[in-house]
């Protein structure tokens, strides 16, 4: 290629890029402003492409959005989430937006402790694969040598491809001679945290994938990362600010192929579309397209499960000694919580340091009960277990709020059939944590799906 040809091609590329930036009608539509859609929009914007994001909800963020709760007098996340060191796509996205994870996140090496002091899972700082020995040496409450032998077997079995597709987490643990006490006190809450599906029903392959990428990959990958502020401020707020008027708050009625090429979104012409909405909404928008029934025929339609988060506003910071504690749940006695987050150790704002969040997996189980009864049961659960673990007493509770995300996650059951990003229609891509990300319905899976869809459009 001559220098003149190269200059012409370069100028043509600049002209096309300018057209993409200046004419949103020729840009790319992203339907859905959850973490998948916003990740896609961020990637496309960084590549110089014009983007318009359509969002039906009043606030962006999807199932990780901010809400105004009058009972607390504060804006809070609709649920407590954490990141892991293994969430490389999310961390890289944050950095690309100018967010320093070291300042935005409280980072700590893996050190899971129960509030009652009976269980501790801790990494000793040894290089992989010796870190697995460090876990066995640095942990306690593992039900003696049988529990330690079981944990050693589990670390040696973190190979998702070797696990039968129909196996549940309970099946996998039973094959490793898991003591019943360790199943109840460690694996069940970990399974609910990762998959929001009880161990007896949860897909072993997905669970082991998360474990392999975190616990199995070494101390850095297993680090616990807790946002110091809200999830929205972590990075989605920056994307929304960059979008400006390109974020349109309304529900999309239909998407249709444009006669002249590209796609029409409620009559607005776009060169391509990323459908980053929940599965039922994706099915609604795809259904009128030719061949849609065949395309969607093999999709699994698993039920969804709720996640509850009880937020306590205390009279003063608790200073329990640890930002995240494991609770022993007992639903029969209204002790619903599995994970407790003491914000006095992680929050940046003074008002947030007086908050405690308790996460309740598979929260459909408390359906029909009064929120006040659930709050009272969890308060008693915290006080009893903290006292047993010689922690400071929980300060006086000034207010509480129970937030239940009804369709928080799909049930991660065996033999799920999840679609990939590609569709039969050129220029139409899928994204969302429900697509085939290799992960369960977690934030990292949503981000990866959005980035993957954007990269496919850019490559095309």
PLY file of the C-alpha trace (Angstrom):
ply
format ascii 1.0
element vertex 460
property float x
property float y
property float z
element edge 459
property int vertex1
property int vertex2
end_header
0.00 0.00 0.00
1.44 3.41 -0.96
1.77 6.33 1.42
-0.94 8.19 -0.53
-3.30 5.21 -0.30
-2.57 5.02 3.41
-3.39 8.71 3.88
-6.66 8.35 1.98
-7.66 5.28 3.98
-6.75 7.03 7.24
-8.78 10.10 6.28
-11.71 7.90 5.31
-11.52 6.17 8.67
-11.48 9.54 10.44
-14.52 10.64 8.45
-16.43 7.50 9.36
-15.47 7.90 13.01
-16.66 11.52 12.93
-19.92 10.42 11.35
-20.39 7.81 14.10
-19.78 10.44 16.77
-21.86 13.24 15.25
-24.89 11.34 13.97
-26.55 9.25 16.69
-29.06 7.90 14.15
-26.18 5.96 12.60
-24.85 4.88 15.95
-25.44 1.80 18.02
-28.45 1.21 20.25
-27.98 -0.45 23.61
-31.29 -1.49 25.14
-30.92 -1.75 28.89
-28.78 0.29 31.28
-27.80 -2.42 33.73
-24.18 -3.41 34.19
-24.15 -5.34 30.90
-25.60 -2.50 28.85
-23.47 0.19 30.46
-20.32 -1.91 30.02
-21.14 -2.26 26.31
-21.80 1.48 26.01
-18.49 2.29 27.71
-16.55 0.02 25.33
-18.27 1.47 22.26
-17.76 5.06 23.38
-14.09 4.41 24.02
-13.83 3.18 20.43
-15.32 6.48 19.21
-18.74 5.13 18.31
-21.99 6.98 18.83
-24.22 5.19 21.34
-27.80 5.62 22.48
-28.91 3.68 25.55
-32.59 3.00 26.20
-33.64 2.23 29.79
-37.17 1.55 31.00
-36.50 1.98 34.73
-36.36 5.31 36.52
-32.74 4.66 37.57
-29.93 2.94 35.68
-28.00 0.04 37.15
-30.44 -2.83 36.70
-30.43 -5.07 39.75
-27.47 -3.11 41.17
-29.10 0.32 41.28
-29.56 3.01 43.93
-32.89 3.53 45.64
-34.25 6.22 47.93
-35.55 4.61 51.10
-37.75 6.94 53.20
-37.49 4.72 56.27
-33.74 5.27 56.45
-33.61 8.79 55.05
-30.73 7.64 52.84
-30.01 6.53 49.30
-28.80 2.95 49.38
-28.03 0.18 46.92
-30.93 -2.17 46.34
-28.63 -4.96 47.53
-25.17 -5.48 48.96
-22.68 -6.78 46.41
-18.99 -7.55 46.53
-16.36 -8.06 43.87
-13.53 -10.57 43.83
-9.97 -10.19 42.69
-10.91 -12.65 39.92
-13.33 -10.09 38.44
-10.70 -8.88 36.01
-13.11 -7.48 33.41
-14.91 -5.26 35.91
-11.66 -4.01 37.43
-10.20 -3.26 33.99
-13.38 -1.42 33.00
-13.19 0.73 36.13
-9.60 1.66 35.36
-10.47 2.53 31.76
-13.01 5.02 33.15
-10.46 6.62 35.45
-11.57 4.84 38.62
-8.79 3.57 40.87
-9.96 0.28 42.44
-7.52 0.81 45.30
-9.45 3.91 46.40
-12.97 2.87 45.40
-12.85 -0.58 47.02
-11.85 -1.92 50.41
-9.50 -4.75 49.49
-8.66 -7.57 51.85
-7.13 -11.00 51.48
-9.54 -13.90 51.84
-10.47 -14.16 55.50
-13.97 -15.53 55.95
-15.03 -15.46 59.59
-18.26 -16.47 61.22
-19.82 -13.96 63.59
-19.89 -16.58 66.34
-16.16 -17.28 66.02
-16.67 -20.95 65.19
-15.34 -20.91 61.62
-12.52 -19.15 59.82
-11.27 -19.68 56.27
-8.06 -17.75 55.69
-5.28 -17.71 53.12
-1.73 -17.74 54.32
0.31 -15.62 51.88
1.93 -18.46 49.93
2.38 -18.57 46.14
0.09 -20.80 44.09
-0.35 -23.74 44.32
1.05 -23.73 47.86
-1.69 -21.25 48.81
-4.05 -24.24 49.05
-1.90 -25.61 51.85
-2.03 -22.14 53.38
-5.82 -22.30 53.55
-5.70 -25.62 55.38
-3.14 -24.29 57.85
-4.72 -20.89 58.36
-8.32 -22.03 58.87
-10.22 -23.36 61.85
-13.60 -24.87 62.61
-13.32 -27.37 59.74
-14.71 -30.36 61.68
-11.35 -31.90 62.46
-9.16 -33.88 60.11
-12.13 -35.10 58.09
-13.01 -31.52 57.23
-9.42 -30.62 56.35
-9.12 -33.71 54.16
-12.39 -32.80 52.47
-11.20 -29.23 51.84
-7.94 -30.55 50.36
-9.96 -32.81 48.05
-12.17 -29.89 47.05
-9.14 -27.79 46.08
-7.87 -30.68 43.99
-11.22 -31.02 42.19
-11.70 -27.46 40.88
-12.05 -28.62 37.27
-15.52 -27.68 35.95
-15.04 -29.61 32.72
-14.67 -32.85 34.71
-17.97 -32.49 36.55
-21.10 -34.14 35.07
-23.54 -31.59 33.67
-26.38 -33.00 35.78
-24.44 -32.88 39.09
-25.55 -30.56 41.86
-23.28 -28.84 44.33
-24.50 -31.27 47.01
-23.57 -34.20 44.72
-20.08 -32.79 44.18
-19.51 -32.20 47.88
-20.80 -35.66 48.80
-18.30 -37.21 46.38
-15.59 -35.41 48.37
-16.81 -36.75 51.75
-18.00 -33.38 53.04
-18.92 -33.40 56.75
-22.57 -32.35 57.25
-21.55 -29.55 59.61
-19.20 -28.02 57.04
-21.88 -28.24 54.37
-24.28 -26.24 56.53
-21.80 -23.70 57.93
-19.54 -23.05 54.92
-20.63 -24.46 51.59
-24.35 -23.67 51.76
-23.84 -19.93 52.40
-21.06 -19.82 49.79
-23.36 -21.49 47.28
-26.16 -19.02 48.02
-23.71 -16.12 47.71
-22.40 -17.28 44.34
-25.49 -18.81 42.70
-28.44 -17.81 44.92
-29.53 -21.42 44.62
-29.45 -24.01 47.45
-26.70 -26.62 47.21
-29.12 -29.51 46.67
-30.43 -27.82 43.49
-27.47 -25.73 42.28
-25.36 -26.63 39.25
-21.97 -27.90 40.37
-20.16 -26.80 37.20
-21.04 -23.13 37.64
-20.17 -23.18 41.33
-16.83 -24.84 40.70
-16.08 -22.33 37.92
-16.39 -19.48 40.42
-14.27 -21.36 42.96
-11.61 -22.23 40.38
-11.27 -18.60 39.27
-11.05 -17.32 42.85
-10.04 -19.76 45.59
-8.23 -22.01 43.13
-6.28 -19.26 41.38
-4.33 -17.87 44.31
-4.47 -15.15 46.95
-4.82 -12.20 44.52
-7.81 -13.73 42.69
-9.59 -14.59 45.93
-9.34 -11.11 47.46
-12.61 -9.65 48.71
-13.40 -6.20 47.27
-16.14 -4.20 49.00
-17.32 -0.89 47.48
-16.65 2.07 49.77
-19.56 3.97 48.26
-22.58 2.98 46.22
-22.42 0.53 43.35
-23.69 3.25 41.01
-20.79 5.52 41.93
-18.31 2.70 41.47
-18.33 3.17 37.67
-21.87 3.24 36.14
-22.29 6.91 37.10
-19.31 7.82 34.92
-20.77 6.05 31.91
-24.12 7.77 32.43
-22.36 11.15 32.61
-20.49 10.42 29.38
-23.74 9.39 27.67
-25.52 12.60 28.63
-28.58 12.94 26.39
-27.65 9.59 24.88
-29.37 7.88 27.82
-33.06 7.79 27.03
-35.49 6.78 29.78
-38.28 4.80 28.19
-39.28 1.24 27.46
-38.60 0.07 23.93
-41.73 -1.23 22.21
-40.19 -2.98 19.20
-37.04 -3.56 17.20
-37.28 -4.25 13.47
-34.77 -4.68 10.65
-34.55 -1.45 8.63
-35.21 -1.79 4.87
-32.09 0.24 4.10
-29.96 -1.81 6.50
-29.41 -1.57 10.21
-32.16 -1.62 12.80
-35.09 0.51 13.83
-35.71 0.90 17.55
-39.22 2.33 17.83
-38.62 3.99 14.47
-35.15 5.34 15.29
-32.52 4.08 12.87
-29.38 2.45 14.30
-26.62 0.53 12.60
-26.64 -2.20 15.27
-28.42 -3.16 18.49
-27.23 -4.75 21.72
-30.14 -6.22 23.63
-29.00 -6.04 27.28
-32.31 -6.66 29.04
-33.61 -9.51 31.24
-34.48 -12.74 29.47
-38.29 -12.26 29.44
-37.91 -8.78 27.93
-35.45 -10.09 25.34
-37.94 -12.78 24.34
-40.68 -10.16 23.97
-38.60 -7.99 21.66
-37.24 -10.89 19.61
-40.53 -12.78 19.19
-41.81 -10.84 16.10
-38.55 -11.34 14.16
-38.44 -14.03 11.45
-37.01 -17.28 12.78
-37.24 -16.14 16.41
-39.19 -19.19 17.57
-36.50 -21.56 16.29
-33.73 -19.43 17.77
-35.30 -19.32 21.23
-36.63 -22.89 21.27
-33.68 -24.36 23.20
-33.28 -21.56 25.74
-33.79 -22.72 29.28
-36.51 -20.91 31.19
-35.40 -21.48 34.79
-37.33 -19.91 37.64
-35.92 -16.86 39.35
-35.09 -16.42 43.02
-35.14 -13.36 45.23
-32.35 -11.83 47.29
-33.19 -9.84 50.39
-31.06 -7.19 52.07
-31.87 -5.92 55.54
-30.19 -2.58 56.27
-29.87 -1.44 59.88
-29.13 2.20 60.68
-27.35 2.24 64.03
-26.97 4.99 66.59
-23.20 4.84 66.11
-20.69 2.77 64.10
-20.50 -0.81 65.32
-16.76 -1.46 64.80
-17.28 -5.22 64.96
-13.70 -5.85 63.88
-14.39 -7.24 60.41
-16.14 -5.82 57.31
-17.84 -9.09 56.34
-19.03 -11.86 58.65
-20.68 -15.20 58.04
-23.95 -15.83 59.90
-25.47 -19.19 60.75
-29.00 -19.07 59.45
-32.00 -20.82 60.97
-35.18 -19.84 59.08
-37.35 -21.82 61.50
-36.48 -19.20 64.13
-36.47 -16.20 61.76
-32.67 -16.16 61.61
-32.59 -15.53 57.88
-29.20 -13.90 57.26
-26.14 -15.60 55.78
-23.75 -12.65 55.31
-23.31 -9.50 57.37
-21.51 -6.36 56.20
-20.39 -3.91 58.86
-19.99 -0.63 56.98
-17.99 0.97 59.80
-14.99 -0.88 58.34
-15.57 -0.15 54.64
-17.71 2.96 54.04
-16.23 6.29 53.07
-19.09 8.57 54.18
-19.77 9.07 57.90
-23.50 8.35 57.56
-22.77 5.06 55.82
-20.42 3.95 58.60
-23.46 3.52 60.86
-25.03 0.99 58.51
-25.10 -2.79 58.68
-26.33 -4.84 55.72
-27.46 -8.45 56.07
-27.86 -10.46 52.87
-30.50 -13.19 52.61
-30.12 -15.64 49.74
-33.06 -17.54 48.23
-35.27 -14.96 49.92
-38.49 -16.35 48.46
-38.54 -18.51 51.60
-39.72 -15.60 53.75
-42.53 -14.59 51.37
-45.66 -13.57 53.26
-43.91 -12.74 56.53
-44.03 -9.26 58.00
-40.82 -7.26 57.42
-40.80 -6.24 61.10
-40.76 -9.90 62.13
-37.90 -10.66 59.72
-35.93 -7.66 61.02
-36.48 -8.67 64.63
-35.37 -12.22 63.92
-32.19 -11.08 62.20
-31.41 -8.60 64.96
-31.63 -11.42 67.49
-29.50 -13.60 65.21
-26.75 -10.95 65.06
-26.77 -10.19 68.77
-26.61 -13.84 69.80
-23.86 -14.82 67.38
-21.79 -11.67 67.97
-21.91 -12.28 71.72
-20.78 -15.87 71.22
-17.89 -14.63 69.09
-16.85 -12.06 71.75
-17.62 -9.14 69.45
-18.80 -5.73 70.70
-22.58 -5.59 71.26
-24.61 -4.33 68.33
-25.45 -0.65 69.01
-29.02 0.61 69.25
-30.94 0.33 65.98
-32.53 3.64 64.90
-34.23 2.37 61.74
-34.28 -0.60 59.42
-35.23 -1.32 55.82
-35.84 -4.65 54.12
-35.34 -4.56 50.35
-36.27 -7.67 48.36
-35.22 -7.96 44.73
-37.87 -10.41 43.54
-36.16 -11.56 40.33
-32.58 -11.10 41.45
-31.09 -14.15 39.71
-32.05 -17.11 37.61
-31.93 -20.43 39.45
-28.55 -21.91 38.52
-29.79 -25.47 38.10
-28.01 -28.27 36.16
-28.17 -28.51 32.36
-29.04 -24.87 31.76
-29.14 -23.85 28.10
-28.10 -20.19 27.87
-27.72 -18.34 24.55
-24.49 -16.69 23.54
-24.09 -13.13 22.27
-24.67 -13.95 18.60
-28.13 -14.10 17.02
-29.31 -15.15 13.53
-29.80 -11.47 12.65
-26.70 -9.48 11.62
-26.09 -6.47 13.82
-28.24 -7.74 16.71
-26.38 -9.00 19.79
-27.45 -10.27 23.22
-25.93 -9.32 26.58
-26.82 -9.87 30.21
-25.83 -12.11 33.10
-28.42 -14.65 31.93
-26.56 -15.26 28.67
-23.77 -17.84 28.43
-21.03 -15.98 30.29
-19.56 -19.07 31.96
-20.55 -17.50 35.28
-23.76 -17.49 37.31
-25.83 -14.30 37.61
-23.06 -12.16 39.09
-21.85 -8.66 38.25
-18.70 -9.90 36.53
-20.76 -12.06 34.20
-22.92 -9.06 33.25
-19.86 -6.92 32.51
-18.20 -9.64 30.45
-21.33 -10.14 28.38
-21.60 -6.41 27.61
-17.94 -6.11 26.64
-18.19 -9.23 24.49
-21.21 -7.91 22.59
-19.54 -4.55 22.01
-16.33 -6.18 20.82
-18.27 -8.29 18.32
-19.87 -5.17 16.86
-16.53 -3.38 16.66
-14.94 -6.39 14.97
-17.76 -6.60 12.44
0 1
1 2
2 3
3 4
4 5
5 6
6 7
7 8
8 9
9 10
10 11
11 12
12 13
13 14
14 15
15 16
16 17
17 18
18 19
19 20
20 21
21 22
22 23
23 24
24 25
25 26
26 27
27 28
28 29
29 30
30 31
31 32
32 33
33 34
34 35
35 36
36 37
37 38
38 39
39 40
40 41
41 42
42 43
43 44
44 45
45 46
46 47
47 48
48 49
49 50
50 51
51 52
52 53
53 54
54 55
55 56
56 57
57 58
58 59
59 60
60 61
61 62
62 63
63 64
64 65
65 66
66 67
67 68
68 69
69 70
70 71
71 72
72 73
73 74
74 75
75 76
76 77
77 78
78 79
79 80
80 81
81 82
82 83
83 84
84 85
85 86
86 87
87 88
88 89
89 90
90 91
91 92
92 93
93 94
94 95
95 96
96 97
97 98
98 99
99 100
100 101
101 102
102 103
103 104
104 105
105 106
106 107
107 108
108 109
109 110
110 111
111 112
112 113
113 114
114 115
115 116
116 117
117 118
118 119
119 120
120 121
121 122
122 123
123 124
124 125
125 126
126 127
127 128
128 129
129 130
130 131
131 132
132 133
133 134
134 135
135 136
136 137
137 138
138 139
139 140
140 141
141 142
142 143
143 144
144 145
145 146
146 147
147 148
148 149
149 150
150 151
151 152
152 153
153 154
154 155
155 156
156 157
157 158
158 159
159 160
160 161
161 162
162 163
163 164
164 165
165 166
166 167
167 168
168 169
169 170
170 171
171 172
172 173
173 174
174 175
175 176
176 177
177 178
178 179
179 180
180 181
181 182
182 183
183 184
184 185
185 186
186 187
187 188
188 189
189 190
190 191
191 192
192 193
193 194
194 195
195 196
196 197
197 198
198 199
199 200
200 201
201 202
202 203
203 204
204 205
205 206
206 207
207 208
208 209
209 210
210 211
211 212
212 213
213 214
214 215
215 216
216 217
217 218
218 219
219 220
220 221
221 222
222 223
223 224
224 225
225 226
226 227
227 228
228 229
229 230
230 231
231 232
232 233
233 234
234 235
235 236
236 237
237 238
238 239
239 240
240 241
241 242
242 243
243 244
244 245
245 246
246 247
247 248
248 249
249 250
250 251
251 252
252 253
253 254
254 255
255 256
256 257
257 258
258 259
259 260
260 261
261 262
262 263
263 264
264 265
265 266
266 267
267 268
268 269
269 270
270 271
271 272
272 273
273 274
274 275
275 276
276 277
277 278
278 279
279 280
280 281
281 282
282 283
283 284
284 285
285 286
286 287
287 288
288 289
289 290
290 291
291 292
292 293
293 294
294 295
295 296
296 297
297 298
298 299
299 300
300 301
301 302
302 303
303 304
304 305
305 306
306 307
307 308
308 309
309 310
310 311
311 312
312 313
313 314
314 315
315 316
316 317
317 318
318 319
319 320
320 321
321 322
322 323
323 324
324 325
325 326
326 327
327 328
328 329
329 330
330 331
331 332
332 333
333 334
334 335
335 336
336 337
337 338
338 339
339 340
340 341
341 342
342 343
343 344
344 345
345 346
346 347
347 348
348 349
349 350
350 351
351 352
352 353
353 354
354 355
355 356
356 357
357 358
358 359
359 360
360 361
361 362
362 363
363 364
364 365
365 366
366 367
367 368
368 369
369 370
370 371
371 372
372 373
373 374
374 375
375 376
376 377
377 378
378 379
379 380
380 381
381 382
382 383
383 384
384 385
385 386
386 387
387 388
388 389
389 390
390 391
391 392
392 393
393 394
394 395
395 396
396 397
397 398
398 399
399 400
400 401
401 402
402 403
403 404
404 405
405 406
406 407
407 408
408 409
409 410
410 411
411 412
412 413
413 414
414 415
415 416
416 417
417 418
418 419
419 420
420 421
421 422
422 423
423 424
424 425
425 426
426 427
427 428
428 429
429 430
430 431
431 432
432 433
433 434
434 435
435 436
436 437
437 438
438 439
439 440
440 441
441 442
442 443
443 444
444 445
445 446
446 447
447 448
448 449
449 450
450 451
451 452
452 453
453 454
454 455
455 456
456 457
457 458
458 459
